[in-house]
């Protein structure tokens, strides 16, 4: 087995271990501190017939909300954790195509069993509080950008720099997040700018209150 495959397998096992029990209470608890997700969904401006992919879709919570906010959009969800996909399948049923794969290296045709996705790409791609849990997060972001259709958009929301919070509180949050293998990506604004420039994309960014979250939109 190649080193990259070993890494993918190890990360999948880690995520399954983290979420095997948590998946039952994930949505109930995360709504209190994963801010900015609904702002992202409201800004998708997705039209009927468009393909919308969430990478690291977890329980399917976001995809369900995308389907309600933007009727007629074709939903796709990818996650490395088989445990989380159990919840997503229950939540979404036949409303979305779901598949297991690594954010850094997935092949859309193979994962979703639909020929042509590799060539056509996705009109909207979402990464919601996932880059902070992906070891090669820069690779995942670059790979996501490469899967966009012409004039497609990549929407990213995650923890921010927390610089507006009192230092002791920010420190407590960092330590608590680390228990769940979450690490804030303070260089995300720079990396999104680099990817946008390298691919001729436009970039708009938003900083949440106190720097709690950051939201970036890359448009092809």
C-alpha positions as CSV (number, residue, x, y, z in Angstrom):
1,X,0.0,0.0,0.0
2,X,1.3,3.4,-0.9
3,X,2.1,6.0,1.7
4,X,-0.7,8.2,0.6
5,X,-3.2,5.4,0.8
6,X,-1.9,4.5,4.3
7,X,-2.5,8.1,5.3
8,X,-6.0,8.2,3.9
9,X,-6.9,4.9,5.6
10,X,-5.5,6.1,8.9
11,X,-7.4,9.4,8.8
12,X,-10.6,7.5,7.9
13,X,-10.1,5.2,10.9
14,X,-9.4,8.2,13.1
15,X,-12.6,10.0,12.0
16,X,-14.7,6.9,12.4
17,X,-13.3,6.6,15.9
18,X,-14.1,10.2,16.7
19,X,-17.6,10.2,15.3
20,X,-18.8,6.7,16.0
21,X,-20.6,7.9,19.1
22,X,-20.7,11.6,18.5
23,X,-22.6,11.3,15.2
24,X,-25.8,10.7,17.3
25,X,-25.5,14.1,19.0
26,X,-23.4,16.0,16.4
27,X,-26.0,18.3,15.0
28,X,-27.6,19.0,18.4
29,X,-24.3,20.2,19.9
30,X,-22.5,21.8,16.9
31,X,-25.2,24.4,16.3
32,X,-24.0,26.2,19.3
33,X,-20.5,26.9,18.0
34,X,-20.2,26.2,14.3
35,X,-21.3,29.7,13.2
36,X,-21.4,31.0,9.7
37,X,-22.7,27.8,8.1
38,X,-26.1,29.2,7.3
39,X,-24.6,32.5,6.0
40,X,-22.6,30.3,3.6
41,X,-25.7,28.5,2.4
42,X,-27.7,31.7,2.0
43,X,-25.0,33.0,-0.3
44,X,-24.8,30.0,-2.6
45,X,-27.2,31.5,-5.2
46,X,-27.6,28.0,-6.7
47,X,-30.0,27.5,-9.5
48,X,-32.2,24.6,-10.5
49,X,-30.2,21.9,-12.2
50,X,-26.9,22.9,-10.7
51,X,-24.7,20.3,-9.1
52,X,-23.7,21.2,-5.5
53,X,-21.1,19.1,-3.7
54,X,-20.2,19.2,0.0
55,X,-16.8,17.8,0.8
56,X,-16.7,16.3,4.3
57,X,-20.5,16.4,4.4
58,X,-20.8,14.8,7.8
59,X,-24.3,14.1,8.9
60,X,-25.8,15.8,5.8
61,X,-27.1,18.7,7.8
62,X,-25.8,21.3,5.4
63,X,-26.9,19.5,2.3
64,X,-30.4,19.2,3.6
65,X,-30.5,22.9,4.2
66,X,-29.0,23.6,0.7
67,X,-31.8,21.5,-0.8
68,X,-34.5,23.5,1.1
69,X,-32.9,26.9,0.4
70,X,-32.2,26.2,-3.3
71,X,-34.9,23.8,-4.7
72,X,-34.0,21.8,-7.8
73,X,-30.3,21.7,-7.0
74,X,-28.6,18.3,-7.5
75,X,-27.0,17.4,-4.2
76,X,-23.7,15.4,-3.7
77,X,-21.9,14.6,-0.5
78,X,-18.5,13.2,0.2
79,X,-17.0,12.1,3.5
80,X,-14.1,10.0,4.6
81,X,-16.0,8.7,7.6
82,X,-18.3,5.7,7.0
83,X,-19.8,6.4,10.4
84,X,-20.9,10.0,9.5
85,X,-22.3,8.8,6.2
86,X,-24.7,6.5,8.0
87,X,-26.3,9.6,9.4
88,X,-26.2,11.4,6.1
89,X,-28.0,8.6,4.3
90,X,-30.7,8.6,7.0
91,X,-31.1,12.3,6.8
92,X,-31.1,12.7,3.0
93,X,-32.3,9.4,1.6
94,X,-32.6,9.6,-2.2
95,X,-32.3,13.4,-2.2
96,X,-28.5,13.3,-2.5
97,X,-25.8,11.1,-4.0
98,X,-23.4,10.2,-1.2
99,X,-20.0,8.6,-1.3
100,X,-16.9,7.8,0.8
101,X,-13.7,9.3,-0.3
102,X,-10.7,11.4,0.7
103,X,-11.0,15.2,0.2
104,X,-7.5,15.4,-1.1
105,X,-7.7,12.8,-3.9
106,X,-11.3,11.7,-4.7
107,X,-12.4,10.9,-8.2
108,X,-16.0,12.1,-8.6
109,X,-17.0,9.6,-11.2
110,X,-15.8,6.7,-9.1
111,X,-17.2,8.0,-5.8
112,X,-20.7,8.8,-7.0
113,X,-21.0,6.2,-9.8
114,X,-21.9,8.8,-12.3
115,X,-19.9,9.2,-15.5
116,X,-19.0,12.7,-16.7
117,X,-18.6,14.4,-13.3
118,X,-14.8,14.4,-13.7
119,X,-15.1,16.5,-16.9
120,X,-18.1,18.7,-16.1
121,X,-17.3,19.4,-12.5
122,X,-19.6,21.0,-9.9
123,X,-21.3,24.4,-9.9
124,X,-21.1,24.8,-6.2
125,X,-18.6,23.2,-3.8
126,X,-18.9,23.6,0.0
127,X,-16.2,23.0,2.7
128,X,-17.8,23.7,6.1
129,X,-15.7,23.4,9.2
130,X,-13.8,20.6,7.6
131,X,-10.4,22.0,6.6
132,X,-9.6,22.4,10.3
133,X,-9.8,18.6,10.6
134,X,-8.0,17.6,7.4
135,X,-4.2,17.1,7.8
136,X,-3.4,18.1,4.3
137,X,-6.0,20.9,4.2
138,X,-4.1,22.9,1.6
139,X,-4.2,19.9,-0.7
140,X,-7.9,19.4,0.0
141,X,-8.6,23.1,-0.9
142,X,-6.6,22.9,-4.1
143,X,-8.3,19.6,-5.1
144,X,-11.7,21.1,-4.4
145,X,-11.0,24.1,-6.6
146,X,-10.0,21.8,-9.5
147,X,-13.4,20.1,-9.4
148,X,-15.3,23.3,-10.2
149,X,-17.3,23.6,-13.4
150,X,-16.8,26.7,-15.5
151,X,-18.1,29.7,-13.6
152,X,-18.5,27.5,-10.5
153,X,-18.0,28.7,-7.0
154,X,-16.1,27.2,-4.0
155,X,-17.6,28.3,-0.6
156,X,-15.5,27.8,2.5
157,X,-16.3,28.5,6.2
158,X,-14.2,27.5,9.2
159,X,-12.8,28.7,12.5
160,X,-11.1,32.1,12.2
161,X,-8.1,33.5,14.0
162,X,-10.1,34.2,17.3
163,X,-8.0,37.4,17.7
164,X,-11.1,39.4,18.9
165,X,-11.6,37.1,21.8
166,X,-10.0,37.5,25.2
167,X,-6.7,35.5,25.1
168,X,-7.7,33.1,28.0
169,X,-11.0,32.3,26.3
170,X,-9.3,31.8,22.9
171,X,-6.8,29.5,24.6
172,X,-9.5,27.4,26.2
173,X,-11.3,27.1,22.8
174,X,-8.1,26.0,21.1
175,X,-7.4,23.3,23.7
176,X,-11.0,22.1,23.6
177,X,-11.0,21.9,19.8
178,X,-7.7,20.0,19.9
179,X,-9.5,17.2,21.8
180,X,-11.5,16.6,18.6
181,X,-8.4,16.9,16.3
182,X,-9.5,20.4,15.2
183,X,-6.8,23.0,14.4
184,X,-7.7,26.6,13.3
185,X,-6.2,27.4,9.9
186,X,-4.9,31.0,10.4
187,X,-3.2,31.0,7.0
188,X,-6.4,30.1,5.2
189,X,-7.0,33.7,3.9
190,X,-3.5,33.6,2.3
191,X,-4.0,30.2,0.8
192,X,-7.4,31.0,-0.7
193,X,-5.8,34.1,-2.2
194,X,-3.0,32.1,-3.7
195,X,-5.4,29.5,-5.2
196,X,-7.6,32.2,-6.6
197,X,-4.7,34.0,-8.2
198,X,-3.3,30.8,-9.7
199,X,-6.6,29.8,-11.3
200,X,-7.8,33.2,-12.4
201,X,-10.6,33.2,-9.8
202,X,-12.2,36.1,-7.9
203,X,-12.1,35.9,-4.1
204,X,-14.4,37.5,-1.6
205,X,-13.9,37.0,2.2
206,X,-15.7,37.7,5.4
207,X,-14.5,37.7,8.9
208,X,-17.0,36.8,11.6
209,X,-17.4,38.7,14.8
210,X,-14.4,38.5,17.1
211,X,-12.6,36.5,14.4
212,X,-14.6,33.4,15.4
213,X,-15.1,32.3,11.8
214,X,-13.9,33.1,8.3
215,X,-15.8,32.7,5.1
216,X,-14.3,32.7,1.6
217,X,-15.9,32.4,-1.8
218,X,-13.8,31.6,-4.8
219,X,-15.5,32.1,-8.2
220,X,-14.1,30.5,-11.4
